[in-house]
C-alpha cells in the first residue's frame, strides 16, 4: 500500500501561517478521497462511477448543485455547459456565485471548482448555449447520462427529443422557482407530473412538436415539486426608482434580468434539493442501486423506471 503525504495542521509553535504539502494523486488517493461514498456503494460500483461520463446542461440554481454532487460522488468525467455569466442575483442559490466572481463565465468557474474537488476527474467546461444550432457539437461528446437543468423551453424540449432519438439517458428538471418546501419534491416520469407549470408546458410542446405519446409514459424521469407556485412579492429597496443592474456585464446579456417580464423568487434549499435529487438518480442508475419513480396521483405504489411502462389512464 502506498503512503499518502499528509496535509499538515497548524504548527506546534502556534505560528500564524499553516504549511501544507501536496498529496500524491494516484489510484489509492482517488479511493481514499471517495472512501465514504465507497462505503455506501462498494468498490465495484465506485469503479463504475469513476468510469462514467455525465453531462450537465445548465449551471444555475439546480445544475450547479447537481454538478457538484456528481463530482463529490466520484463521477470521473463531467462535461458542464452554460453560456451565462455569474450575476450578483445568483448569490442566493448558485454555488459558483461568490465574491469576486460576478461577470465570469459560470461554466469556467464551476469547472475550476469541480477540479479542486477531484483533481483526477476529467472536467470539460463549455461556455455555450444549448440549442438546435449547437446540439450536434455538444452531444458529440457522447455522455453516458445527461442532466437537463435548462430553463429555456425551446432548448429544453429540443434536447429531450434529441435524447430520445439518439437513445441518450437523460433526467430533466421541472420548475424549481417560486417554491419554499423541499419536502414536496418528487421524481416521476415526465408524462405524470402534476401541479408544476414548467413540466406541463414541456410535456405539451413535446407532444405537439415532437410527436411524443399522448397516452403513454415518456421514459424520461423528471424531478418536480407538487407545491403550488408562489407569486413574486413586490420589493421596495429601489425606492421606486426601478430595477438597476449592478453587474459588470450590465444589460449585455439578452437572457439577463433586464429582459424578463416576471422574476420569481427562489430559495437555495429548494433549487439545491432539485439538483441533489437529480444527482442521486444518476448515481443510482450508474451503480444499479434501486432508483424508483413516483407512480403519480392515481397510483400509490412506486414504479421502477426499468420496468415496462403502463398506459396512463
Phi, psi and omega in degrees: 000133181282148179268138176275150172272114187289154171274122186282155175266190180301145185288156186296341179277002178060035178286164188287336183264156179240128180264132177240155177239153178291151176257134178292122181268093176231186184296323179295318178298320179302313181291325177295321180300325183249028181304315184289327174292319179300327180288348172273318191246344179093164184299314183297319180288329175295323176298322177298317179294316179300328184263008182265152178237114179244135177253131177246119180251115186101114185242044179267219185294339176260306187295325180295322178289321178297316181298316181294317182295320178296321177295316180288349176268353175103008177300127191277338180223128180229134171246118185245135190227127173193131181277343196279164175252153182292131179248151180299333179284355176281348189300334185281349188210349187249129190296330183277352185278090181233163179303135178088356183250357179299133181095347179273158181292130181301316183298320182288318179293317180293322178299316178297320180296316182293325178293331177285332176290313179223095181299341180270354178285148171269111182241117178250122181257125180239103178282071185232158174261122178284126173200190182301323184286329184257354187303311184299317180296318182289313183287347176295345177288348172053064177287157173284330182210146177241133171260113181267102177244036180278139177253000176269120188296321180296314180293320183297311183291326177296317179298312183298323177292320177297321178297320178295315182293326183261005178058046177260131179290134184214147168237137185245157179250136170279195182283126181255355179275166177063029181231153181231350188241100181292345180285354179268004182282138179223165172235123177212176176295143182304333180286350188242007181293159178220158178072314187293114182295325184294310181293330175297316179292318177301315180299317181297316180295317180298323179287320183284317188261338186234011174060036172290151185297145180268341184235010181229169177292156178269347187061034175234112178291143182228129172271125182211171176238137177267016174285137178292126183299145180263138176289144180295142179271136178288132180254156187233014182291344179277000179056034176078007183271355179093161182292133178233131178281136180246002182280152181301325182283347177050225187271013183293335183279115181294345179257010185280182186302321186293347183251018180249136179284321181228135176241113181276155177286155179220158177223139182295329183286349172261307181298320178296320179295325174301309182298319179294323177295321179294317179297318179301316180298314182297315180299317180292327176292317181296318185276344182083004175286139191311128173232117186244154178256145169295135185281357179095181189291336186266343182232131188270333181290156179271146189238123176295139179296333187282343180282162180295128184286141180271160178292135177284124182282000000 
